[in-house]
Amino acid sequence: MRIKTSFILLFAALTLACCMKCLKDVPHEKLDSPLVPIEQVEAEYPKEAIEAGIEGTVTVRAWVRPNGEVGMVSVKTNSGNELLKEAAIEAAREWRFSTPRKNGKEVFSTVEIPFHFELD
């Protein structure tokens, strides 16, 4: 049983590694035309952060699929607050972009999106 489980895990890891190699993204600067946000969602300022007087900026890296939807999102820079980070990630997942193209073909791309949380 242990050998079978190990083989399955190894097979899954190799499959994922092959897929990630094939799905290399094209940085937005190298696309035929710039990525244009079609739908931008502002991050919702968490109530707990407002009450605690927490401000900051979170910059996320969004992986844009060929259909313009955002796939994976990772944090590039964080203000250090988990509430702000989660709000930025949640908002970035809702963004939509023009179709990324390189040499006329639809491709995956990445873009950085800053979210600023400032109290009035």
Backbone hydrogen bonds, N-H to C=O, Kabsch-Sander energy under -0.5 kcal/mol:
donor,donor_aa,acceptor,acceptor_aa,energy
5,T,1,M,-2.2
6,S,2,R,-2.1
7,F,3,I,-2.4
8,I,4,K,-2.2
9,L,5,T,-2.4
10,L,6,S,-2.3
11,F,7,F,-2.7
12,A,8,I,-2.4
13,A,9,L,-2.3
14,L,10,L,-2.4
15,T,11,F,-2.4
16,L,12,A,-2.4
17,A,13,A,-2.2
18,C,14,L,-2.2
19,C,15,T,-2.3
20,M,16,L,-2.6
21,K,17,A,-1.6
22,C,18,C,-1.7
23,L,19,C,-1.7
24,K,21,K,-0.6
26,V,108,F,-2.6
28,H,110,T,-1.2
30,K,27,P,-2.4
31,L,28,H,-1.1
32,D,101,R,-3.1
38,I,96,R,-3.0
39,E,96,R,-1.8
42,E,40,Q,-0.5
45,Y,43,A,-0.5
50,I,46,P,-2.1
51,E,47,K,-2.7
52,A,48,E,-1.5
53,G,50,I,-1.4
54,I,49,A,-2.9
56,G,117,F,-2.4
58,V,115,F,-2.5
59,T,77,T,-2.2
60,V,58,V,-0.5
60,V,113,I,-2.6
61,R,74,S,-3.1
62,A,60,V,-0.6
62,A,111,V,-3.3
63,W,72,M,-2.8
64,V,62,A,-0.7
64,V,109,S,-3.3
65,R,63,W,-0.5
65,R,69,E,-3.2
68,G,65,R,-2.4
70,V,95,W,-0.8
71,G,63,W,-3.6
74,S,61,R,-2.4
76,K,59,T,-2.8
76,K,74,S,-0.6
77,T,59,T,-1.8
82,E,80,G,-0.5
85,K,81,N,-2.1
86,E,82,E,-2.5
87,A,83,L,-1.9
88,A,84,L,-2.2
89,I,85,K,-2.3
90,E,86,E,-2.4
91,A,87,A,-2.0
92,A,88,A,-2.5
93,R,89,I,-1.7
94,E,91,A,-1.5
95,W,92,A,-1.3
96,R,39,E,-2.0
97,F,68,G,-2.4
98,S,36,V,-1.9
102,K,105,K,-2.5
105,K,102,K,-1.8
107,V,100,P,-2.3
109,S,64,V,-2.4
110,T,26,V,-0.8
111,V,62,A,-1.9
113,I,60,V,-2.7
115,F,58,V,-2.8
117,F,56,G,-3.2
117,F,115,F,-0.5
118,E,116,H,-0.6
